[in-house]
Amino acid sequence: MPRLDLRSSSVDLTRTICDIPSVSDDETTLADAIHEAIGGLAHLEVHRDGDTIVARTNLGRAQRVAIAGHIDTVPINDNVPTRDVEVDGVPHLWGRGTVDMKAGVAVQLKLAAELIDPRVDITWMWYDHEEVAADLNGLNRLAASRPDLFAADFAILGEPSNGQVEGGCNGTLRAVVRTSGVRAHSARAWIGENAIHKAAPILSRLAEYRPREIEVDGLLYREGLNAVAIRGGIAGNVIPDACEVDVNYRFAPSKDAAAAEAHVRDVLAGFEIEIVDLSEGARPGLDAPLAQEFVAAVGAVPKPKYGWTDVARFSALGVPAVNYGPGDPHLAHHDEERVPLSQIEDVERGLRAWLSGA
């Protein structure tokens, strides 16, 4: 089993973690390594649920902060092992997971080991299956079995944010929009009805759709409604009798699930629509006193988080949460995923100073 040396720098620890493949559904090796590294630390109470690991201080502090990061990645595409590169003269670490989000996990692990006397109690969470369906998510599973572990006054997700604070997150909805027709030989197309052709108005409406920008608690969130996949046809000489268009709606956190679904059904009225995944977003959470202290301490100017993150899970439980981690979100899932070494160090420095009260 690979071993993690939590005495090493956060940059070196990022290299080690990224070089342990942990694509969703294959996180056990990395989870075992984290559990072994954390399990022997006397100042932490450790719980494990599958490949999700929780470590808590219990110092009797007046406030508690939850700090979480997922350990899985999207599939590897010849971008592991990691390597050092320079981009415009700036040293970076390149490879799958460097941005989303093992650099953030490395910082958290190092601080979990070293901060034995923080000014607040801390609940550290490292969890599996973030990159896949919501029902598989380790935090989702843990919230059902051990909701007490989520008790906190404030939460930080180590999602990539260029080392800045990104408040809340957009919600996300996935729908399958279907058309039907009549199958026939393509040489006698007039006998059938082409289901793929019937999908043209769906694509036309989506192409003409103008996403809205909505201000929520001082942050401007940009929405989006897009086709992300299309399926239809069974052979090169058969008129297709069925077609499906997968649609993804990213909506501002001012909307609840019902409003998001109603909007999609309104835009695509007249078609068969099945909602297959729906997660509400999270408001920025920046009005909480601890959030304001944190933002001031790290010298950040808060921005909105456009993608969905697990801040929404904390928000749904009444815990205000923000995103704060190294890496450019635009490079998440990119084959040229890479993180500036200085951002890893800056995020470690910012979190350490705030949590220790330095």
N, C-alpha and C positions, 0 to 999 in steps of 0.2 A: 504494500500500500504506500502511495506517495505520502511524504511527511511535510508538514508546513512548519517552518521556523519563524515563529512570531517575533523573534528578536531581529530578524532581517528588516531592511528598509521596506516601506510600503511599495516602492517601485519594484524591488526584487520579489516581494511577496506577490505583486500583480503578475510578474512573469511566471512564477511557479503555479499560481492558480489558473492562469490562462492556458498553460501547457498541460493541464489535466482536463481532457475533454469532458464536457458535461452538457451535451445537447439534451434538450428536454426529453425525459424518459430514461436518461442515462446519467443521473446526477449522483448515484450512490457512492462512487469512488471519491468524489470531491466531498460529499457530505461526511463520509467516514473520516477523511483527513481533517476536516474542520472539527468534527466531534472529538477526535483524539487530541487535537491541539488545544481545544478549549476546555475539554473535560477535566483536565488536571489542575485547573486554576482555582485556588482556594477561595478567591473573593467572588466567584460566580456560581450561581445555582443554575444547573444545566438541565434542560428538558429536550427530548428528541421525539418527533412524530414523523415516522417515515424518513424522508430526506430533508425535513425541516428541523432546524436546531435553534433553540432559544436559550439565551444565557442572561441571567439577571443579577444585578447587585441588589442587596437588601440592607441598606445602611440606615433606613429610617428617615431619609430625607423628606422634606415637605412636598417635593414635586418629583415626578417621574417622566422621563423622555424615552420613547421607543425609537430605535434606529434600525432600519431593515434594509436588506438587499437580497435579490434573487441570485441563485448560483447557477441557473441554467442559461444556455445560449441557444440561438438559432443554429441550424446546421452549419458545419464547417465546410469551407470550399477552398481547400488548399491554403488556408491562412492560419494554420497551426503547424509547427511551433511558432511562437512569437519571435520577433527580431527587432533590433534597434534600427531606426531610420531617422533621417533628418528631413524636415519639410521646411523650406525657406530658412534654413539654418537653425531651426528649432528641433531639439532632440525629442523624438516620439518613440513609443512602444507600439509596434504594429502587430495585429493578429486578432482572431476571433475572440470576442469577449472583453477586449481591452477597454472599449467604450461601454458596452451594454452587458453586464455592468460590473465586471470583476475588479476593475480598479477601485470602484467604490467599496466592494466587499473586502478587498485587501486593506484599505484604510480602516474599515470598521473592525476587522479582526485584530489589527495591530493595536488600535486604541482599546478594544475590549480587554486585551491582555495587560496593557500598561496602566490604564486608568483605574487604580484600585481605591482611590478616594475622591471620586468626582463630586461636584457640588450638588448634583441631582442624582437620584437613582436612575439607572439605565437598564432598559430591556433591549438586548441585541437580538435580532431575528435574521436568520439566513434560511431562505426557503426555496423550494423546488417548483417546477412547472409554471413559471410566470409567462413563458413565451407561447403557451398553447391555450386550449379552451379553459374558460374561467372555472369550470367545475373540477378541474384537476389541480388548480392553484394551491400550493402549500399553505398560504395564509388563509385561503377560503376554507380549507379543511380544518386548520387550527382554530379558526373563529367558531366553528361548529362544535369542536370537541373541548377546547380550552379557551373560552372567551375571556376568562380572568387574566390570561397572559397579555391581553391587549390593553389593559388598564394603564392609562397614561394621560398626562396633561398636554402633551405635544408629541408629534412624530416627525421623523425625517426619513425619507426614502433616498437611498444613494444613487438614484437614477441619474444618467448623464445630464448635466446642465451647464457645461462649460465652467464649472466651479462657481456658478452663480446660483441664486435662489429662484426656483420656479414654483409659483404657488398653484395649488390645486391641480386640476387636469380636466380636459375635455372628456365627455362620455363617448361611448362607442356602441354602435348598433350594426349588426350584420343581418341582411335579409336575402332570401332567394326569391327572385321574381320570375314567374313561369309563364310561358306561352305554350299553346297546344295546337296541333294541326292534324293532317291526315297523311299517313305514309303512302307513297306511291313510287313507281319507277320514274327516275329522272327523265327518261325519254318521253314519258307521258305526264309531265309535271302538272298539266291542267286537271288531271284526275284527283290530285292530292291538294293539300294546303301546307305551305311551308312555314313551320313554326319558327325557324330562324328569321325569316323575313318579318314575321309578326313582332319580333323583338326590336325591330328598328325604332319604333316610337319610344321605347324604353331608353335606348342609347341616345336618341335625339334629346329627350327631356333632360337626361343627365349632362349631356354636352352643353346644353343651354343654361343649366342651373348656375346661379350666381351665389356663391357662399356668402354667408353673413358674418359680420364682425360684431360681437356682442360684448359690452363692457360688464364685468362682474366684479364688484368690490374693488374697483380701481384698476383692474387688469383687463386687457382687450383680447378676447379669445376669438380665433378664426375657425369657422365651421367648414365642413366639406362633405359632399355627397358624390360618391364615385362608383362606377362599375369597376370591380377588381377581378372578375373572371366571367367567362361565358362558356357554356357547354351545350352541344347539340349535334345531331347527325350520327348516323351509324355506318354509313358506307358511301363511297364516291358516286354511286348510281341510284341513291334512294333519297327521295324527298323526306326531310325530317319531320316527325310528328310531335317532337318535344324540344323545348329550348329552355335553359335556365341562365339567368344573369345574377351573379353575386354582387350585391351592393353594400357598401360600407358608408355609414353616416357617422361623422365625428361632430358632436354637438356641444355647445357651451354648457358649463356646469349650472347655469341658471335654469336649464330644462330638466324635468324629471323623465323617467322612462316612458310614461304614458304620453307626454308631449312629444318626445322624440319619435315614438312609433307613429303617432298621429300625423306628424309632419311627413314622414316617409310615405305613408299611405295616401296622403293628400297629393304629393308630387307625382306619385305613380298610380294614381286612381285609374281603375278600369282593368288592372292586371291582378293576377293571383299572386299574393305576397305571403311568404312565411318568414317570420322573425326567428332566426336561429341562434342569436347571441345578443345580449343587451346588458351593458354595464353603465350605470350612471357615473357622471363625473364627480368632481369634488370642488367646492368653492375654495378660494385661495387660502383660507385659514390664517391670514396674516394679521387678523385683529386680536388674536390671543396674545396675552402679555409675554409668554415665553417665546412666541414666534417673533415678536417685535424685538425682544432682547437678542435673539439669535441673529436676525437680519442685521441689527446694528453692530453686533460683535464681529461678524465676518465682512462687514462693509459692503453689503450687496445692495443692488437695486433690483427688487423683485420683478420677474417677468412671468407671463403665463406659460403653462405646460400644455402644448397642443396635443400630444399623444396621451393615451390613457395610461395611468400607472396605479399602483396599489395605494397611493394616497387616498383613493376613493374608498378603499376598505376601511381605513382608519376614520375617514370623515363620516362614513355611514354609522360608525360606532360612537360618534360624538367626539372624536379626537381630531383636533385641527392638525393638518399635516402639509409639509412642503417637500419638494425635491431639491437635493443638494448633492452633487457628485461630479467627479472629473469626467471629461469627455464631451465631444460635440454631438448633440442628439442627431444631427444630420448624418453622422457616420454610423449610427446604430444600425446593425444588420448589414452594413455595407461590406463588400469584399475587401475594401481598403480601410477597414476599421483601424483606427490608431488614436492614441491619446498622448498629449504632451506630458512629458515627465514632470514638468513644473506644476501642472494642474493637480496631479496626484499629491505632490508635496504640499501645495497650497491648501487643498481640501483637508488633508490631515492636520495641517497647522491650524486652520480655522476651527475645526471641530475640537481639536485638543484644547485650544485656548478657551473656547466657550464652555466646554464641559468641565474643565478643571478650575474655571474661574480666574485664570491667569490674566 
